[in-house]
Amino acid sequence: VKVTATCDFRGMTKSEPEREPLTAEMVEMDSAHSSAMANPTKPQLSNVKWTPFMTACFFFLVIMNWPGEMQFEGKPIPAAKRCLAILVSVSTLWATEAIPLYVTSLLIPVLTVGSGALLPVAGKCKQGDTDCIAAQYSPLSPSAAAKEICGQFFDPTVLLFMAGFSIGTVMEKQRLSNMIASILLRPFGNKPENVLLGIMSLGTFLSMWISNVPSSVLCVSLAQPIIHQLPNRDPYAKALLIGIAISNNIGGMTTPIASPQNVIAFNWCSVTGNPVSFMGWLCLTIPYCGILLIAAWYIIRFRYPPQLRTLQISELTREQPRMNPSQVLALAVTSCTVVAWAFWKPLDLEPIFGSMGLLGIIPIAIFFSSGLLDRNDFHNGLNWSVLVLIGGGLALGHVMERSYLLHIMSSTIQESLSGANLWTFTTAFSSFMAIIANFVSSTVAAIIILPVVANVGKSIGQANVMIIASVFMDSAAMALPVSSFPNTNSFAVLRRGPVPTIEDGEDENSKDGNKSAGNGTVLEVQDYVITGGLVTLVAQLEVSTIGFLLLRGIVGR
């Protein structure tokens, strides 16, 4: 009876609503939450490099309390010294990576508002109007300064690079990059020197449109089957890997969206009052990068002669299946976006969209609303650490300009190079950029040096020539394994080992790399010092000769 009553009672109860079936994403989130609860993360203060961190703090305090003020046109400018303190301390943190690069970027608004380094927009004061002049050199109120400096983190320049990341992510996710690789490698046959040229051309082409992070990883994965079929210690393995690194670095010069430093340079060209069009940039870089790519190919062939006469690459050039609707949509949206960027001025799109960055929101919206990209891609594929780093660079440049520090620095450099011609200025700054960018992130070098280059160039009426020449050498600095992500990625390949992969949050500006791969790696440090150093010298020679003539003819005023 109990059993019957119980059954009747249960049958009379109100039925529960049907449970929603568990999805893979829900299971993954639950698993991650359980793992996090079981293994709570502990603070790792040992990850902070305390010596350079305290050094940066020391520099900030010393400069802030240094007696006297910097002067511009005979007037003391307290904000300039405050900005210099921020610049030196932030540059130290960026160069040493005492804390993550993006964390340093987030500190810039705090230091700017707290120190009172941001001045109002310079206005015209009547002669003798002391109140107007005093207001012009007085810092903005904290609330006004906070709104203005934080706005730099969502500048259209950041949106432009966000669109570039979205395009790179969708091409990789929809396997369009593999299809392009198969098509481009097929014509090069089986000869080692031709395959090397093919993979280098592929790396250059892919890194024109997507970040050189996925492009370099893709090229290494394509080269891995070839490396495995080579005899032990065959120099051709080194040729392939260093060729991939160099070609992806070269590809990072070719379009305004190819690398963070290009985006920064593109923005500074606009700030100086003479913006460069997308097509104008391509007209400069295609011949310059083409010559540099061929020169690098000859250097690598000479340094690493292959032992085999033919290679088996059928695995790479097998026929690809037909494109599915998702791939067609991704390719169509990407093509339309690139065409719109390339013909921005001829199509007269500026009155409609205002900036190329705002236009870049359209492909982002299509990719994510159509399901080509999802929430995980938004979190991981857009590489927010790099976007924050770019925002920090724009914020620092904004403060340097408004505090009159750039004007003071440019006038000092001009006086030291008084009487020099444009070629001397261009060669001096581009060489300095190449030296610095070998040791620190290319993006960091651009953030620190390009504002000064822009102001010196603007003062002599040739800002674009000096800016673009300097950013070319920023990407061409490749004489160390840590000079760029493609360099580090190739250096991490072990003999007969697995292909390296991209870790979450890692970007092309990372200098950490795989330092544990020193023993048993295909490449050695001397390969970069000699081969990469030679290519850097060729790039500098080209900037000072053919590149200088191209710059004068296309973007010179």
Buried (B, 14 or more C-beta within 10 A) or exposed (E): EEEEEEEEEEEEEEEEEEEEEEEEEEEEEEEEEEEEEEEEEEEEEEEBBEEBBEBBBEBBEEBBEEEEBBEBEEEEBBBBBBBBBBBBBBBBBBBBBBBBBBBBBBBBBEBBBEBBBBBBEEEEBEEEEEEEBEEBBEBBEEEEBBEBBBBBBBBBBBBBBBBBBBBBBBBBBBBBBBBBBBEBBBEBEBBBBBBBBBBBBBBBBBBBBBBBBBBBBBBBBBBBBBBEEBEEEBBBBBBBBBBBBBBBBBBBBBBBBBBBBBBBBBBBBEBBEBBBBBBBBBBBBBBBBBBBBEBBBEBBBEBBEBEBEEBEBEEBBEEEEEBEEBBEBBBEBBEEBBEBBBBBEEEEBBEEBEBBBBBBBBBBEBBBEEEBBEEEBBEEBBBBBBBBBBBBBBBBBBBBBBBBBBBBBBBEBBEEBEEEEBEEBBBBBBBBBBEBBBBBBBBBBBBBBBBBBBBBBBBBEBBBBBBBBBBBBBBBBBBBBBBBBBBBBBBBBBEEBEBBEBEEEBBBBBBEBBEEBEEEBBBEBEBBBBBBBBBBEBBBEBBBEBBBEBBBEBBBE
